[in-house]
């Protein structure tokens, strides 16, 4: 397995940019929907993928969702 520094160097060239959803430019001519429609589309795709997996859709509230918050160091 690679060390942290090797993985960090490998990520250094990734094409990443930061913006808000409402400021996000459309880079794909096939997508003409507004942000709300795109979020709704992701919700449908997520439910479909859970159904295909054969697993039950998790039932937890936002406060108990798995994950962690990583805050930038200033």
Buried (B, 14 or more C-beta within 10 A) or exposed (E): EEEEEEEEEEEEEEEEEEEEEEEEEEEEEEEEEEEEEBEEEEEEEEEEEEEEEEEEEEEEEEEEEEEEEEEEEE
